[in-house]
Amino acid sequence: MISEEQFQSELKLLISNAIREDVGTGDYSSLACIPELANGQAKLLVKDQGIIAGVTMARMIFEYVDPLLRVKTFIEDGEEVHYGDVVFEVSGSSQSILKAERVVLNTMQRMSAIATKTHQYTKLLEGTGAKILDTRKTTPNFRVAEKWAVKIGGGENHRFALYDMVMLKDNHIDFAGGITRAIATTKDYLKDNNLDLKIIVEARNLDEIREILQSEGVHRILIDNFNYEDTKTAVALIGKQCQTESSGNINEKTIREYALCGVNYISSGALTHSVYNMDLSLKAF
């Protein structure tokens, strides 16, 4: 996983790019009709229900836009919210509040949707021992916020990007000339380049599970698109040799059954690519 320093750097880059994209050369709507020295206040109003996420992110956005803005928080990240709740109030320059408004809302609406879906999945896994993971199926340039939202919702992060873990998937295996060759050359590459990265290998069937188990140094086997019975068989074959992870079109109806097969992790791209934004608004008062 990425370090805290890298995480913070990604957040700052996201915020600066988002403001650049939205504000450009100026918020002329506000500049045209709001006096430069006018002050105001607004509240973040919930018009939905679920798990709120992005509160800390919102504070960072306001700080970036105008360090003099003041935020009074009533509900923190990870808490359950309902229609009519006020998450925070922001006060200060009216122009600054309006400049930050859309980036704050876009960020919090999506992060809250992801946190809510992740929370639903974690509830379905209670008592099974399995943990829910996200994937790299994220919105371009918004990954750090989406993965943060997964953590807020009670899930765990998979690798952040291509550089912090090795995952040998079907195309890697086929291009490399097979599972055994792919694993061997990967281990050599990591050693030659002094890289301490965990290796995950995808299996498409039970025969590939057996072949992966012939190689040492595999951290986790990705049991991809298996049915329940074959997943149970795969888990039994793997035993304690390495970790196990189920993936592939797993949803609310099937996730618990896969967890009961005994896997350590279940990864789901749906946490980040199939959510409906929480309805939030920033209202002046």
Secondary structure, DSSP 8 states (H G I E B T S, - for coil): ---HHHHHHHHHHHHHHHHHHHHTT--HHHHHHS-TT-EEEEEEEE-S-EE---HHHHHHHHHHH-TT-EEEESS-TT-EE-TT-EEEEEEEEHHHHHHHHHHHHHHHHHHHHHHHHHHHHHHHTTTT--EEE--S---TT-HHHHHHHHHHTT-B---SSTTSSEEE-HHHHHHHTSHHHHHHHHHHHHHHTT----EEEEESSHHHHHHHTTSS---EEEEES--HHHHHHHHHHHTTSSEEEEESS--TTTHHHHHTTT-SEEE-THHHHS-----EEEEE-
